[in-house]
Amino acid sequence: MDRDLDAIQYAMENTQVLLEPDRRIDTFQSTRFRFTMITELMDSVGKVKVRTGEVEAQKPLIIKPSMYNEIELEGFNDSAREYFEWMKEKGVEPTFFQYGFQFKRSEVEEKLYHDQLEMVKERVLEHAHQESDPMAVVLEGVDEAWEIGILRFTVEMIEKSQAINQFDFKRRGLLD
């Protein structure tokens, strides 16, 4: 188990966003990001794998205080539920957003290149700039745990989208 956690930590620390999408998670509809993940094979010099696919972010849902009773608190003791009750009594009503992602594994394509990592990155980035797709993201990651890099990207997208989503919800009168 510790070995798996070490692999996850290593992948999280060694994933880089080489090209960030121009857009963020849309507030009122699902959003599809098209990713290209570049990884160098660990035991082979001059072999680089390029994976392409999509990550779909479902539109964020508002979780208001009235819905706190429905929040899953798996693994927490009763004091977590009591904390939500205490917030309600004190008039503290934080609003949470729930983001859902789907990783479209069936649409992932892999290509193996016999070239240096820097050369492959340069070509992939040049191609991405020529296409100028506002939903494209180019990542560099760890081959054995490349999916962890995709998950890291999704978490970063959530963080970068929250303020925009909150503004949009307020503008439409859905939040105070």
Long-range contacts (C-beta under 8 A, 24 or more apart in sequence): 7-144, 7-145, 7-148, 8-145, 8-148, 10-142, 10-145, 11-141, 11-142, 11-144, 11-145, 11-146, 11-148, 11-149, 11-152, 12-148, 12-149, 12-152, 14-141, 14-142, 15-139, 15-140, 15-141, 15-142, 15-148, 15-149, 15-152, 15-153, 16-139, 16-140, 16-141, 17-137, 17-138, 17-139, 17-153, 17-156, 18-121, 18-124, 18-125, 18-138, 18-139, 18-140, 19-125, 19-128, 19-129, 19-136, 19-137, 19-138, 20-137, 21-134, 21-135, 21-136, 21-137, 21-157, 22-134, 22-135, 23-134, 23-135, 24-157, 24-160, 24-161, 24-164, 25-57, 25-59, 25-60, 25-99, 25-157, 25-158, 25-161, 25-164, 25-165, 26-57, 26-59, 27-59, 27-60, 27-164, 27-165, 27-168, 27-169, 28-59, 28-168, 29-59, 30-56, 30-57, 30-58, 30-59, 31-56, 31-57, 31-59, 31-135, 32-56, 32-57, 32-135, 33-57, 33-135, 33-136, 33-137, 33-153, 33-157, 34-133, 34-135, 34-136, 34-137, 35-136, 35-137, 35-138, 35-139, 35-150, 35-153, 36-124, 36-128, 36-136, 36-137, 36-138, 36-139, 37-139, 37-140, 37-141, 37-146, 37-149, 37-150, 38-117, 38-120, 38-121, 38-124, 38-138, 38-139, 38-140, 38-141, 39-140, 39-141, 39-142, 39-143, 39-146, 40-117, 40-143, 41-143, 42-143, 42-144, 46-114, 46-115, 46-116, 47-112, 47-113, 47-114, 48-112, 48-113, 48-115, 48-116, 48-117, 48-120, 49-110, 49-111, 49-112, 49-113, 49-143, 49-146, 50-110, 50-111, 50-112, 50-113, 50-120, 50-124, 51-108, 51-109, 51-110, 51-146, 52-108, 52-109, 53-103, 53-104, 53-105, 53-107, 53-108, 53-109, 54-104, 54-107, 55-101, 55-102, 55-103, 55-104, 55-150, 55-153, 55-154, 56-101, 56-102, 56-104, 57-99, 57-100, 57-101, 57-154, 57-157, 57-161, 58-99, 58-100, 58-101, 58-102, 60-97, 60-98, 60-99, 60-161, 60-165, 61-97, 61-98, 61-100, 62-95, 62-96, 62-97, 62-169, 62-174, 62-175, 63-95, 63-96, 63-97, 63-98, 64-93, 64-95, 65-93, 65-94, 65-95, 95-166, 95-175, 97-162, 97-165, 97-166, 99-158, 99-161, 101-154, 103-147, 103-150
